[in-house]
C-alpha cells in the first residue's frame, strides 16, 4: 500500500509563518538599535516572546537571521519595478524627481533594515560582501537610470559611468542617512534638496 502523506495543518503553517515574521521583525529592530554584535539569539527570542530554540528552528542562527533580513530588504525595495515608470519619462528633471522620490520612499520604508545591516558590517566576517548583496539591485537601478539620462537631449555632461556614480552619491543610502539620521532633516527636505542638487549638477 502507498504510504500516507503527512498531514500539514494550514493553521499551523500560518502560525509558523507569523512567528518567523515576528522573529525577523524584532531581530531587525534590535540590530538597528543596538548593533548586530550586541544582540544575542536570547535577546531576539525575548523580544519576540518565544523560546530561543524556536528562533533556531524557525529562522536559524544569528547569521542566518541577518541573511534573511538582507534578502527581505532586497525583495521589498521595489527598485526594479520603479524603473519601469522612470524609463518612460522624457525630461531630465522628471527622471531626477522620480529618482529622488522613489529612493526616498525606499530608504524611509527600509530604514531599520539598512541600519541593521550597516551596524553589522564592522563585526560581520564578510561585511563587504554582505553590503554588496544588500545594495547591488539598488545600485544597478541607478546605473540604469544613468543610461536613460544619456538617451535624453541634452545628455549629462559626464560619462555614463560617472553619472551613475553621482546618482549613487546623491540618491544612495548614505546620503539619506547623513541628512535624515545624522543631521535631523525631514525626509521631505532631504528629497527636495537632493533633487535640486542633482538638477543643478547635471544641468
C-alpha positions as CSV (number, residue, x, y, z in Angstrom):
1,X,0.0,0.0,0.0
2,X,1.2,3.5,-0.7
3,X,2.4,5.3,2.4
4,X,0.2,8.1,3.6
5,X,1.4,11.6,3.0
6,X,1.9,13.5,6.3
7,X,-0.9,15.9,7.1
8,X,0.1,19.6,7.3
9,X,-2.2,21.9,9.1
10,X,-2.8,25.2,7.3
11,X,-3.4,26.9,10.6
12,X,-0.1,25.5,12.0
13,X,1.7,26.7,8.8
14,X,0.2,30.2,9.2
15,X,1.2,30.3,12.8
16,X,4.7,29.3,12.0
17,X,4.9,31.9,9.3
18,X,3.7,34.6,11.6
19,X,6.2,33.5,14.3
20,X,9.0,33.7,11.7
21,X,7.9,37.2,10.6
22,X,7.8,38.4,14.2
23,X,11.3,37.0,14.9
24,X,12.7,38.7,11.8
25,X,10.9,42.0,12.7
26,X,12.3,42.0,16.3
27,X,15.7,41.0,15.1
28,X,15.8,43.8,12.6
29,X,14.7,46.3,15.3
30,X,17.3,45.1,17.8
31,X,20.1,45.0,15.2
32,X,19.2,48.5,14.1
33,X,19.1,49.9,17.6
34,X,21.9,48.0,19.5
35,X,24.0,46.7,16.7
36,X,24.4,43.2,15.4
37,X,27.4,42.4,17.7
38,X,25.5,43.3,20.9
39,X,22.4,41.2,20.2
40,X,22.1,37.6,21.1
41,X,19.6,35.0,19.9
42,X,18.2,35.0,23.5
43,X,17.6,38.8,23.1
44,X,15.7,38.2,19.9
45,X,13.7,35.4,21.4
46,X,12.7,37.5,24.4
47,X,11.7,40.4,22.2
48,X,9.5,38.1,20.1
49,X,8.1,36.3,23.1
50,X,9.3,32.8,22.1
51,X,12.0,30.4,23.3
52,X,15.5,30.5,21.9
53,X,15.0,27.0,20.4
54,X,12.0,28.4,18.5
55,X,14.3,31.1,16.9
56,X,16.8,28.4,15.8
57,X,14.0,26.1,14.5
58,X,12.2,28.9,12.7
59,X,15.0,31.1,11.3
60,X,18.3,29.6,12.3
61,X,21.4,31.2,13.8
62,X,22.1,34.9,14.3
63,X,24.0,34.9,11.0
64,X,21.1,33.2,9.2
65,X,18.7,35.8,10.6
66,X,20.9,38.6,9.2
67,X,20.9,36.9,5.8
68,X,17.1,36.7,5.9
69,X,17.0,40.4,6.7
70,X,19.2,41.2,3.7
71,X,17.1,39.0,1.4
72,X,13.8,40.6,2.7
73,X,15.2,44.1,2.3
74,X,16.2,43.4,-1.3
75,X,12.8,41.8,-2.1
76,X,10.9,44.7,-0.5
77,X,12.9,47.5,-2.1
78,X,10.9,47.6,-5.3
79,X,13.7,49.3,-7.2
80,X,13.4,47.1,-10.3
81,X,9.6,47.8,-10.6
82,X,10.1,51.5,-10.0
83,X,12.4,51.6,-13.0
84,X,9.6,50.8,-15.4
85,X,7.9,54.1,-14.9
86,X,11.1,56.1,-14.7
87,X,12.3,54.8,-18.1
88,X,9.1,56.2,-19.7
89,X,10.0,59.8,-18.6
90,X,11.5,62.0,-21.3
91,X,12.9,65.0,-19.4
92,X,16.0,65.2,-17.1
93,X,14.0,66.9,-14.4
94,X,11.2,64.4,-14.3
95,X,13.7,61.5,-14.2
96,X,15.6,63.1,-11.3
97,X,12.4,63.9,-9.5
98,X,11.3,60.3,-9.8
99,X,14.7,59.1,-8.5
100,X,14.6,61.5,-5.6
101,X,11.1,60.4,-4.6
102,X,11.5,56.7,-5.3
103,X,14.8,56.4,-3.4
104,X,13.3,58.4,-0.5
105,X,10.4,56.0,-0.2
106,X,12.7,53.0,-0.4
107,X,15.1,54.4,2.2
108,X,12.3,55.6,4.5
109,X,10.5,52.3,4.5
110,X,13.6,50.2,4.8
111,X,15.5,52.4,7.2
112,X,15.6,49.8,10.0
113,X,16.8,47.2,7.6
114,X,19.6,49.4,6.3
115,X,20.6,50.3,9.9
116,X,20.6,46.6,10.9
117,X,22.9,45.7,8.0
118,X,25.1,48.8,8.4
119,X,25.8,48.2,12.1
120,X,26.6,44.5,11.3
121,X,29.3,45.4,8.8
122,X,32.2,46.1,11.3
123,X,31.7,42.7,13.1
124,X,30.5,40.5,10.3
125,X,33.0,38.0,9.0
126,X,32.3,39.1,5.4
127,X,30.8,42.6,5.8
128,X,31.9,43.9,2.4
129,X,30.1,41.1,0.5
130,X,27.1,41.5,2.8
131,X,26.7,45.2,1.9
132,X,27.3,44.4,-1.8
133,X,24.5,41.9,-1.7
134,X,22.2,44.3,0.1
135,X,22.8,47.1,-2.3
136,X,23.5,45.5,-5.7
137,X,20.0,45.8,-7.0
138,X,19.7,49.4,-5.8
139,X,23.0,50.4,-7.5
140,X,22.1,48.6,-10.7
141,X,18.8,50.6,-10.9
142,X,20.7,53.8,-10.6
143,X,23.1,52.7,-13.3
144,X,20.1,52.0,-15.5
145,X,18.8,55.5,-14.7
146,X,22.1,57.0,-15.7
147,X,21.9,55.2,-19.1
148,X,18.4,56.5,-19.6
149,X,19.5,60.1,-18.8
150,X,22.1,59.8,-21.6
151,X,19.4,59.0,-24.1
152,X,17.8,62.4,-23.4
153,X,18.6,65.7,-25.1
154,X,20.8,67.2,-23.8
155,X,22.7,64.3,-22.1
156,X,24.5,64.9,-18.8
157,X,28.0,66.5,-19.1
158,X,29.7,63.3,-17.8
159,X,30.3,59.8,-18.9
160,X,27.5,57.3,-18.3
161,X,29.7,55.6,-15.6
162,X,30.4,58.9,-13.8
163,X,26.7,59.9,-14.0
164,X,25.8,56.5,-12.3
165,X,28.4,57.2,-9.6
166,X,26.9,60.6,-9.0
167,X,23.4,59.2,-8.8
168,X,24.7,56.8,-6.2
169,X,26.3,59.7,-4.3
170,X,23.1,61.7,-4.3
171,X,20.4,59.0,-4.0
172,X,22.2,56.1,-2.4
173,X,21.5,55.1,1.2
174,X,24.5,57.0,2.7
175,X,23.2,60.4,1.6
176,X,19.7,59.8,3.0
177,X,21.2,58.6,6.3
178,X,23.6,61.5,6.7
179,X,20.8,64.1,6.1
180,X,17.9,62.4,8.0
181,X,19.5,60.3,10.7
182,X,22.7,62.2,11.4
183,X,21.6,65.8,10.6
184,X,18.0,65.7,11.7
185,X,16.5,66.7,8.3
186,X,12.9,65.8,7.4
187,X,12.5,63.2,4.6
188,X,10.7,65.9,2.6
189,X,13.6,68.4,3.0
190,X,16.2,65.8,2.1
191,X,14.2,64.7,-1.0
192,X,13.8,68.3,-2.3
193,X,17.5,69.2,-1.6
194,X,18.9,66.0,-3.2
195,X,16.7,66.6,-6.3
196,X,17.8,70.2,-6.7
197,X,21.4,69.2,-6.2
198,X,21.2,66.6,-9.0
199,X,19.4,69.0,-11.3
200,X,22.0,71.7,-10.8
201,X,25.0,69.4,-11.2
202,X,23.7,67.7,-14.3
203,X,22.4,71.0,-15.7
